[in-house]
Amino acid sequence: MAKRNRATTRKKIGKWIKDGRGQGEGVNYKPWLMIQDVPSEGVVTREKGWKTTRNHQLMSQLEYKYFLTLEWSNTVIDIREQFPLLPLERTLEIADFLGVKHPTDPQTQEPIVMTTDFMINLELFGGTEKIVARTIKPASKLKPREIEKFAIEQIFYDEQSIDWAIVIDKDIPNEFVENMKFIYKEKYLDNYDGIDRELVNRLEPRLLEELSNTSNSLSKTALDLDELFGLREGATLAIVKHLLANKVWLTDMDKIIDPLGKFEFKRA
């Protein structure tokens, strides 16, 4: 099988711009970079995003973890990953001003379009909207060369009065992330045959009562209720996750949800 040509050229940059990469909003946004475009341990979300209803192209596990914190936030209304710093000429000028080397393609030595990991639209109190840019990096990789590239990024966004900042691994709570992984795909129940909004609304009061008044684990209670309601195995647990993902039920998201333990929660 032929290797994918990942080399950057001015012609490729022009084509990507023409193809709409780095443009659009919400479900219509096209990231500048796709997983297949760069050597990475990237993650493509298999389920549609909570905010955008599209799949997201994330270049590392750390980006994925931060993405989950954005999905949970009540103030985030749009997430655009791998956002390009265009026009390229401007970042070249900034690099020259700073006296640092602009990022280039290792094969062609052509300058590449720099990207920011996340461009985030927020809806603040009173309906005011704000855009912020966030770059994600492990603390261990904050080397001098990375700092040089971040300086280009910072000036680029300062010129546009956009709040830019670096997020490191220590800023992302691991317990919260594990809980989001646990409930994420149940935000929507499209993939669960026989479970729809009507069934969830009908069963929710009974689930609330049963889970609030049992000393058994979440898993055992859910399996017992599957049998009681005549549902396929795992359906009740999926509904519980769905209620948590949609914030109908609330639990401490900074404390690991243990299916084998007592489930602490309340109705919103």
Secondary structure as UniProt FT lines:
FT   HELIX           10..18
FT   TURN            19..22
FT   HELIX           26..28
FT   HELIX           35..37
FT   STRAND          43..44
FT   TURN            50..52
FT   STRAND          57..58
FT   HELIX           61..72
FT   STRAND          76..84
FT   HELIX           88..98
FT   TURN            106..108
FT   STRAND          115..123
FT   HELIX           125..127
FT   STRAND          129..137
FT   HELIX           139..141
FT   HELIX           144..158
FT   TURN            159..161
FT   STRAND          163..168
FT   HELIX           169..171
FT   HELIX           174..183
FT   HELIX           184..186
FT   TURN            190..191
FT   TURN            193..194
FT   HELIX           197..212
FT   HELIX           218..229
FT   TURN            233..234
FT   HELIX           235..245
FT   TURN            246..247
FT   STRAND          249..250
FT   TURN            253..254
FT   TURN            259..260
FT   STRAND          266..267
//
